C-alpha cells in the first residue's frame, strides 16, 4: 500500500513524495522523534527563520524568485496564446476563459500572488461576499485562475494555486512572506516508518530509550540462558555451556558496538585509524597515486581488523575501548572478567578442567554470578555509548 510523506510550512503544502522522501534543506540536526500513545511525529522540523536563512544561503531571494516567476509566466502566456489562436473549433466559452487567464498572467505581479495565496487557501464552499467585496475585478479574475483546473502541461508548477515556478524552494520563499515568523516547517515521515518504507531514526530512538538495540538483544539472550540452565540445575554440562555462552554474548555485543561506532561516526573512525595500534601498525605507507583507492577500501579494512579482534580478551577490550571509544573500564570489572574468561577458556579448550587436570565446578549459582557480571559490563558500556549517540 502506498504511503505519502510531505513538507508543510505554516499549513501550506510545499512538496509530497510517495513511498519515499527527500531531505530537501533539512539537516541531521533537524531530526525530531516524538512518539507517545496519543501522538507520533518522526521527521524533520525547522523554524521559519532558519528556513529563510538556508534558502538565502542557496541564493533564493526576491531577485531569483522574480526571475523564475517571470520565466514561467512567459511559458504559460505563450502556451495560452497558441491555444486560443491556433486551435480550430474552439468554443466561445473556452475561448473566453482562456482569454481571461491570459489577461491575468500578463497583468499579475509577484506581490499580487503573495496577497491572494492565503485567500485562495482559505476559500471554501459557501458565501464569499465579504472577501469578494474587498477584491478588485482584476484580483477576482486572478483568484479564479488560481483555483481553476488550468492544464499547466508541459510547464508544471512546483507550487499550489498555479503559482508560476519550477522549484519548491522558490514557492517556499513565497510562503515565507505569508506565514508568521513563529511558523515551523515540517517533513513528517511517520507514515513511511510505520509502513516499513524507511527506517526509524535509530540513534534518537536508542537515546530516548536509554539503551542500544545491541544491549537489548544481548540482555535478552542473557536472560534466556539463565532461564535455560535453571531448568536442570544438576546438569553439569548444561551449566558449563551456559557459562561459556554468557561470555560469548558479551563478546558479540562488544564487537557489534565497536563496528557500528567506528564505521558510522567519522570522528571515531579517524581516532581508530590514528590511535589503534593493531590497525595502523599493519598498514604500509601509502603512495600518493593510491590515496583514493585506499580511502575507498578503508571501511572494509576496518571491518576486517575488528573481526579479527578477540573481544573475550580483556587486554584487547581495554585497548580498543579506551583508545578508540574513550571508555575506561574499571579495574575491578576487568579483574572479574579476566577470571571469568579464563574459566570459559578451560571449559571450551580443556573440557571443563584446569591446566592441572582438575575439574572446574560450575553450578547454577556460578552461572547467575557471571550473568550478573555480564549485565553489569553491558550496562556500563552501553550507558556511555548512548550518551554520545547524538554527537556529530
ChimeraX attribute file (.defattr): number of C-alpha atoms within 10 A of each C-alpha:
attribute: neighborCount
match mode: 1-to-1
recipient: residues
	/A:1	4
	/A:2	10
	/A:3	17
	/A:4	15
	/A:5	20
	/A:6	18
	/A:7	23
	/A:8	18
	/A:9	23
	/A:10	19
	/A:11	14
	/A:12	17
	/A:13	17
	/A:14	22
	/A:15	22
	/A:16	15
	/A:17	12
	/A:18	12
	/A:19	18
	/A:20	16
	/A:21	19
	/A:22	13
	/A:23	11
	/A:24	11
	/A:25	13
	/A:26	18
	/A:27	11
	/A:28	10
	/A:29	12
	/A:30	14
	/A:31	16
	/A:32	18
	/A:33	18
	/A:34	13
	/A:35	13
	/A:36	8
	/A:37	5
	/A:38	5
	/A:39	7
	/A:40	13
	/A:41	17
	/A:42	21
	/A:43	25
	/A:44	21
	/A:45	23
	/A:46	21
	/A:47	16
	/A:48	20
	/A:49	15
	/A:50	13
	/A:51	20
	/A:52	20
	/A:53	13
	/A:54	14
	/A:55	16
	/A:56	13
	/A:57	10
	/A:58	11
	/A:59	13
	/A:60	17
	/A:61	17
	/A:62	13
	/A:63	10
	/A:64	11
	/A:65	21
	/A:66	16
	/A:67	11
	/A:68	16
	/A:69	19
	/A:70	16
	/A:71	15
	/A:72	20
	/A:73	20
	/A:74	15
	/A:75	14
	/A:76	22
	/A:77	18
	/A:78	12
	/A:79	16
	/A:80	19
	/A:81	14
	/A:82	11
	/A:83	15
	/A:84	18
	/A:85	10
	/A:86	10
	/A:87	9
	/A:88	8
	/A:89	6
	/A:90	12
	/A:91	9
	/A:92	9
	/A:93	9
	/A:94	11
	/A:95	15
	/A:96	12
	/A:97	14
	/A:98	18
	/A:99	15
	/A:100	17
	/A:101	22
	/A:102	20
	/A:103	14
	/A:104	21
	/A:105	19
	/A:106	14
	/A:107	11
	/A:108	14
	/A:109	14
	/A:110	15
	/A:111	10
	/A:112	14
	/A:113	21
	/A:114	16
	/A:115	13
	/A:116	18
	/A:117	22
	/A:118	14
	/A:119	13
	/A:120	16
	/A:121	14
	/A:122	8
	/A:123	14
	/A:124	9
	/A:125	6
	/A:126	6
	/A:127	9
	/A:128	10
	/A:129	8
	/A:130	8
	/A:131	11
	/A:132	13
	/A:133	10
	/A:134	10
	/A:135	13
	/A:136	10
	/A:137	11
	/A:138	15
	/A:139	18
	/A:140	17
	/A:141	16
	/A:142	22
	/A:143	22
	/A:144	17
	/A:145	20
	/A:146	21
	/A:147	15
	/A:148	12
	/A:149	10
	/A:150	12
	/A:151	10
	/A:152	14
	/A:153	9
	/A:154	9
	/A:155	15
	/A:156	16
	/A:157	18
	/A:158	19
	/A:159	22
	/A:160	19
	/A:161	20
	/A:162	19
	/A:163	21
	/A:164	29
	/A:165	24
	/A:166	17
	/A:167	16
	/A:168	16
	/A:169	23
	/A:170	23
	/A:171	22
	/A:172	24
	/A:173	18
	/A:174	21
	/A:175	22
	/A:176	19
	/A:177	13
	/A:178	15
	/A:179	16
	/A:180	13
	/A:181	14
	/A:182	9
	/A:183	15
	/A:184	18
	/A:185	24
	/A:186	25
	/A:187	27
	/A:188	21
	/A:189	25
	/A:190	22
	/A:191	19
	/A:192	22
	/A:193	18
	/A:194	13
	/A:195	14
	/A:196	12
	/A:197	16
	/A:198	15
	/A:199	12
	/A:200	17
	/A:201	14
	/A:202	13
	/A:203	16
	/A:204	18
	/A:205	17
	/A:206	18
	/A:207	17
	/A:208	14
	/A:209	11
	/A:210	14
	/A:211	20
	/A:212	22
	/A:213	16
	/A:214	16
	/A:215	21
	/A:216	12
	/A:217	12
	/A:218	22
	/A:219	21
	/A:220	11
	/A:221	15
	/A:222	23
	/A:223	14
	/A:224	13
	/A:225	22
	/A:226	20
	/A:227	13
	/A:228	14
	/A:229	23
	/A:230	18
	/A:231	11
	/A:232	12
	/A:233	14
	/A:234	12
	/A:235	14
	/A:236	17
	/A:237	16
	/A:238	20
	/A:239	26
	/A:240	24
	/A:241	18
	/A:242	27
	/A:243	28
	/A:244	21
	/A:245	18
	/A:246	26
	/A:247	21
	/A:248	17
	/A:249	19
	/A:250	22
	/A:251	18
	/A:252	15
	/A:253	18
	/A:254	23
	/A:255	18
	/A:256	14
	/A:257	18
	/A:258	21
	/A:259	17
	/A:260	11
	/A:261	18
	/A:262	22
	/A:263	18
	/A:264	11
	/A:265	13
	/A:266	12
	/A:267	14
	/A:268	18
	/A:269	20
	/A:270	14
	/A:271	15
	/A:272	21
	/A:273	18
	/A:274	14
	/A:275	15
	/A:276	17
	/A:277	14
	/A:278	16
	/A:279	16
	/A:280	13
	/A:281	11
	/A:282	9
	/A:283	11
	/A:284	7
	/A:285	7
	/A:286	9
	/A:287	8
	/A:288	8
	/A:289	8
	/A:290	10
	/A:291	10
	/A:292	10
	/A:293	9
	/A:294	14
	/A:295	11
	/A:296	11
	/A:297	10
	/A:298	15
	/A:299	16
	/A:300	12
	/A:301	15
	/A:302	17
	/A:303	15
	/A:304	12
	/A:305	14
	/A:306	19
	/A:307	14
	/A:308	9
	/A:309	14
	/A:310	14
	/A:311	22
	/A:312	23
	/A:313	14
	/A:314	17
	/A:315	12
	/A:316	14
	/A:317	20
	/A:318	18
	/A:319	17
	/A:320	24
	/A:321	17
	/A:322	14
	/A:323	17
	/A:324	22
	/A:325	21
	/A:326	15
	/A:327	16
	/A:328	15
	/A:329	16
	/A:330	11
	/A:331	9
	/A:332	9
	/A:333	14
	/A:334	16
	/A:335	12
	/A:336	12
	/A:337	20
	/A:338	16
	/A:339	12
	/A:340	19
	/A:341	19
	/A:342	13
	/A:343	21
	/A:344	24
	/A:345	17
	/A:346	18
	/A:347	21
	/A:348	13
	/A:349	10
	/A:350	14
	/A:351	15
	/A:352	22
	/A:353	17
	/A:354	16
	/A:355	9
	/A:356	6
	/A:357	11
	/A:358	9
	/A:359	14
	/A:360	15
	/A:361	12
	/A:362	20
	/A:363	18
	/A:364	21
	/A:365	13
	/A:366	14
	/A:367	23
	/A:368	22
	/A:369	11
	/A:370	20
	/A:371	23
	/A:372	13
	/A:373	18
	/A:374	23
	/A:375	17
	/A:376	13
	/A:377	19
	/A:378	21
	/A:379	15
	/A:380	16
	/A:381	18
	/A:382	21
	/A:383	16
	/A:384	14
	/A:385	21
	/A:386	19
	/A:387	12
	/A:388	13
	/A:389	17
	/A:390	13
	/A:391	9
	/A:392	9
